[in-house]
Amino acid sequence: MKRKLFFILTTVVLLIATACSGSFIDPGMIDQSGGGGGFSGGGDHDGGAPIPIVPPPSYATAEATKAHTIDLRWPSVPSAEKYSVSYSKNQSGPPWEKTIDTDSEYYTVKELFPGTLYYFLISANKSNKETIRTFSALATTLPLKEAEKNPIPLDRNKWTDGEITSENPDKEIWYSFRTPYNYNSDGYFIWWNDSVNGDGSKTLDVMVDAYYDYDGSNNISFERSQDNGWTYNMRFTSYATAKSMKLRVYPKNSGDTGTFAIVYRNSNTIPKLPCTVYFDSNGGTGTPPASITVNPGGTSTKLPDGGELSKSGYTFAGWSAAASDTVTYYKADDFYTVDNDITMKAVWISDLTGEGTEASPFQLTANTWADGIITSTTNSKKVWYSFDVTAGTTYYIWWNDKNSGDNIKTLDIGVKASFDDCVSAGSAWDTPKLITATSNDKVILEVYTYTDSDTGTFAIVFSESSTRP
């Protein structure tokens, strides 16, 4: 009789307290039989003195803060050792979807569906005995935000740069990647580069929350939240029912803005950081194009044109890792694959008149290097140059090739100079070849390869000075 009277009084107290607090309680949901989702009688014990009944919190508040979480709070209950939180999408109660134990007067329930109404039960516990469990609060999770509806897809092994600015309304960015079941037995590994843990190039300290996405839209399961993703990666396995992984990136300190980068792969070694392609004028004038950042092993954006660059007596042809590699250089709008930082140098082709044949040789200008090339289609594997001479003047001839030069050229050449007589030479980088004109005439220079299979690049120049241009 006393026990029954106590429960009646407790129910009345709860109804009054809830009415005052604005929470919702359905008395029909308080199970006084001790079964189902109701309380377990507070007088139950295993011998000894009776265990005192601890009433549930007098009220509770529920606030949806995100599409997948609801924050619960309630006042402290004297002598309670812990609290139990249960919830369901069904108001009529049991069975309840989940029960969580906590020793705090607040709890954030996670892994919820967006835009869904949830009902919550909260009870106080003492000595591992649950007393009264009562319907305490309800709330509806927020709808999915656009950023989560349309997460940015990540490419495996490729760092993706991100930035949270003051214009970002939610101060978060969502990413996703597919997780085929048993695709890789090692699982999936996620790294991020930020201002605290990284290479020093990023400006924002971020947190990352990871979720399994089961149906590709809103049925997600929270895995965990992590701060450091540089020294210690996040690792996951793929589940048969999970279609993808969603990653929420947000500032560790609310309100902060800045840059970060994130990547995933299927092996437990951090991928190389993005590489930078720099551009050098290589003797030209003007400002080179801005550098380009690309992922290692991937393709850059299209290589730029020469822009404002120019060089007297030359035409811009493209870009090369070598100073004047006219065999393997890349033209503007070509793609270039990189694995490390690299400087691409402008390739300049001499503005020469003539066709390079014996009948119509290229016309050289004093003190101006002329780049040349012999390819598999070059007629007779020879190229001809010429310049005018004045009687009584000595001329110095140099060439830059694979055998003797600045280590940039790729073809070993020989040169024959015709003027009254014929001079044959194999090398003229450190010691030039000399010709003294006996009359006003024209010198013909024949550049040739040593074997028909040889191809590559070279350069040649002449001067009236003994100092190499």
N, C-alpha and C positions, 0 to 999 in steps of 0.2 A: 504494500500500500504506500509506504514512504517512497519507494523507488518510483512508482507510477506518478505520484504527486510531484516528485522532483522533475521528471521529464516534462510534465505539463507546464510547470512553472518555467522551466528552461525554454520551452517553445514560445511561451508568451513573451519572455524577456527578449528573445531573438527577434520576434516579430516587431516589438516596439522599437528595439535598437535599430533594426534595419529600416523601418519606416522613417526614423529620424535621420539616418545616414543617407538615404536615397538609394540603397541597394535593394535588390529584389529577392524575396524569399517566398517560396511556395511551400506552405506547411505540409501539403500532401507529399512532398518529397522527403520529409524527415521520417525515416523508417525506424519505428520504435520497437520493432520486433528483433532487432539485432542481426537481421540477415540482409542480403543483397548489398545495396550501396549505403545502408544506414549505419548507425553507430554500433560498436560492439559494447555491450553493457559495461559501464564503468565499474561495477561491482565484481566483475569476473576476476578471479585470481587463483593462484595455485597454493592455497593454504596460507596461513599467517594472517596478519592484520589486513583488513580491507584496503584496497588502493583507492584513494580519493578520486572522485570524478573531476576532470578538468573541463570546463565549458569551452566551446569553440570561440573564436574571435567574435566580438560583438557586431562587427561589420567588416566588409572588404570592398576595395575599389579595384576595378579592372580597366586598364587603358591600353588600347592598341597603339603601338609605337611604329610598327612596320607591317609589311604584308605578311610576315611569318612569325611575329612575336606579339605577346600581350604581357604587360607589366601588372603584377598583382601586389597589393599592399593591404595590411591589416594591423590593428593595434595589438600590442603585446598582451598575452594572457599570463597572469601570475602563476608561477609554478610549472608552466608548460616547459617541457624539455625540447620539443620539436613540433613541427607542424607538417601536416600532409596536405598536398594540393592534388586534387583530381579534376579532370575536365572531360567534357563530351560535347559533341555537336547536337546531341539529343537532349532536350530539356527534361524529358520524362525520366532520365536517369538510367540506372544501371543496365548493362555494364558500363563503367566509365573507361574511357580510352587509356588513361595513363594516370599513375599516381607518383608524385615526387615528394620526397621528404627533405625538409630544410630546417635549420635552426634559426633562420632569420625571419623578420616580419615582412619580407618582400621576396618576390620571386618573378623571374622572367620566363614565361613559357615559350618554347621555341618549336620549330618544325611544324608550324600551323599552315593551313591553307589560306591564301589571300581572300579577302572579301567574304569571310565566313564567320557566322555567329557561334561563339563558344560559351558554354555554361561551366561554372567552376564551383567545386566543393572545397571547403577548408576546414580542417579539424585540428585540435590541439592534442598532444600526446604526452604521456608521462609513464615512465617505467615500461616502455615498449607496448603500452596499452593505448589503443585509439579509443577516445571517448565518443563525443558526438560529432558526426559529420553532417554538415548542413549546407544547403544551397546558398552560396554567398554572393556571387557576382556574375555578370555576363558582359561580353564585349565582342565587337566585330572587328576582325583584322582589316587592315587597310587594303585597298586594291593594289594590284601590281603597278609599280612605277614604269614609265617608259624605258628607263635604263635597264630594268630587269626583264621587261618584255622583249627587248631587242638587245641582248648582250653582245659585246664585241667578240667575234670569234678569234681564238688564238691559233696560230700556226705552230705545229710542233717544232721545237729547237730554235725558234725565231723570237728574239726579244721584241716585245711590243711596248713602245713608250706611251706613258699616260700622264695627264696633267689635270689636277683639280684646281679650279680657279674660283674667284669670288662670284662669278656668274653661274657656277654650277649650283642649281637650286637644292639638290639633295646632298651635296658634298660626298658623292660616292660614284664609282664607275663599276659596271658589271661586265664580266668576261665569261666565256664558256668555251669548252672543247668537248669533242665526242669521246666517249669511253666504251668502245666495243668490248664486249665480254670476252675475256681470255685473249685479248689482242696481244698482250705482252705479260708474261708471268712476273716480271719485275714490278709491274704496276705503273703508276704515274707519279712524276716528281715535279713539284712546282717551286720556282724560285722567284724572288723579287728583289729589286735594287732600289733602295731608298736613301734618305739623307743620313740615317744612323747606321744601317748595315748595308754596305755596298761599296762602290768604287770611288765614291766622293763626288760623282758628277750630278747626283740627284738632289733635290731641295726639299722633299716632303717625306716625313716619317709616316708610314702607312701601316694599317692592319689589314689582314685578309681573312675573310670568312669563306668557308668552302661548303657547298651544298651539293648533294646528289640530286639530280633531276630525273624523275622516274617516267614522266609522260611528255616531257618536252615543253611544258607550259607552266604549271603551278604546283604540281605535286612534288615537293622537294623535301629532302631530309637533311637537317643540319649535321655537318660532320664536326667541324671545330673552327676556332678562331686562333690566329697566330700572329705574332708581332714580327719576329725575325725570320726572313725567308732567304737570307744570303748565306749565312754560316750553316744554318739548318733548314733543309727543305721540307715542304709538306709532302707526304707520301700517301698514296691511295691505291687500292685495288679496284678493279672493275667488277660490278655486280651484274648478274644476268638481267635484272629488272631496271637497272639505271641506264638511261640513254646518254647522259652527258653530265659534266661537272660544271657548276656555276660558281664563279668567284666574285665576291663583293669586296672592292678595295675602297678604303675610306681613311681619312686622317686619324692617326692615333690620338692627337689632341684636337678636339672639336674646334672647327673654325680655321684650322691651318690650311694653307694652299701651297702648291708646288708641284714638282715633277717626280716621277718614279718610272720603273719599267718592270715587266713581268713576263715569265716564260714557263713553258712546261715541256717535258720530254719523257721518254720511256727508259732512261738509264740514270743511275745515281751519280752522275758527274755534271757539274754546272755547265751549261752551254757557254760558248764564247760570247763575250760582250759584242755589241754592234761595232762594226769597223767604220772608220772614216776615210773617205776618198778625198784627198786634197788635190788642188790643181796649181801647177806652176807655169809661169809664162815662158820659161826656158829661153831666156834671152830676148823675149819680146817686150813691148811696152804696153802699159795699161793695167787694169785690175783684173786678176784671174777670177773665174767664176767661184761662187761660194762652195764650200765643201759639202759633201753628201754623206749622210750616215746610212749604212746598210747592214743587214745581218750577214754574218759569215756564211759562206757557202750559198748565199742567195744572190739574186740579181739586183743590181742597183736600179735606181730610176735611170732614165735615158741619160747618157753622158751629154753634157752641155756643148754648145758651140763655143767658138773662141770669144764671143761677146765683144768687149772693147779692145781685145788684144790685137797688136799689130807688130810687124817687124819689117824694116826697110829691105826691100829686095826679096821678100818671101811671102808666101801665101799660107795661111793656117790650114792644116790638113786634118788634124784630129788630136788624139791623146795617146800616150804610151808611157809605160813604166820606165822605159829608157829615153834618154834625151832626144834622140832623133831616129827612132826605130820605124822606118818607113815600110817594113815588111809586115809587122804584126800590130800596127797602131789601130786604134778604134776611132771611127768617124763620129761626128756629132749624131746623137740619137741612137747610137749603138748601145747595147747592154754590156756590162762588164761584171764578171764574177770575182768576188774578193774573199779572202780568208783572214786578212790582217789589214791594219792601217796601211795605206799606200798613197804615194804622191804621183799623180799622173802629170806628165810633162807635155807641154804643147809640142806638136810636131810641125815643123816649118819646112815647106818645100820651096826651093829656090825658084824665083821668077826668071826662068831662062828662056831665051828665044831659041828656036831650032827644034829638031825632032830627035836628036840624040843618035842619028845615023851617021855613017861616014859621009854621005852626001849632004846631010844637013845637021851638023853637030850642034850641041848646046853651046851657047855663047857665054863664056865666063866673064865675070867682072872682077877686076883686081881687088884683092884683100877681102873678098866675100866667098865664104865657104859654100860650095854647091853640094847638096845631098844627092846621092845617087842610089839606084837600086838595079840589080839584075835578077830577074825572076826566071821561072822555067819557060816562060814564053818570050823572053827577050831574044831578038834575032841575033843569031851567031854567038850569043852569050857575051856580047860586047856593047859598050856605050862609048860614043865619041864626044869630045868637047873641043873647043877652040878659043883662042884669044889672039888679038892683034899685037904685034911687036914692032918696035922701032929700032932701026939699025944702030948698033953700038951699045945697046942696053942689055944688061944681064937680068934674067928673070929667075925667080926661085919658085919651085913647085913642090907642094906638100900634099900628101893624102892620108886619110884616116881610115884604117880598115881593121879587120879582126886581128891581124897579126901584129900590127904596130899602130897604136893610137890611144884613145881614151877609154877603151874597153866597152864602148857603146855599140860600135858597128859589128856586123855579123858576117861579113864576107872578106876573105883574103884576096886582094887583087894585085895585078901587075899593070904597069902603065908604060906605054911606048909614046915617045914624043917625036914627031916628025918636023924637021926644019932643015934643010940642007942635008943633014944626016939623020939617022934614027938612033934614039937612045932608049934602051930597055932597062927597067928598074923594078925591083920587087918590094922595096920599102922606102918610105920617105916621110917619116913622122918627126924623128929627131934631127935628121940630116936631110935638108931639101935637095932636090935635083936642080941643076943649074943649066940654063940655056942662054947663050949670048947671041943676040940677033946680028946677022951680018948685013941685013937689008930690011926695009920695011915690008913686012909680010904677015902671014897668019900661021900660027902653030896649031897643029892638030894633035890632040891627046887621045890615044886609044886605050880604054880601060877594059881589061879582060879578066876572065876567071881562069884558074889553073886547070880545072876539070869541067867537063860539060854539066856535071851534076851539081856544081856549086851554085848557090843562090844567096842573096842577102843584101846588106846595105853597106855603103861607104860614103866618103865625102872627099872633095878635092878643091884645091885653091891655088892661086898664084899671086905673086907680089914682086915688086921691084925692090923690096926691103929683105934683108936676110933674117928678119925677125918673123917668126910664124904668126899669122893673124889669129 
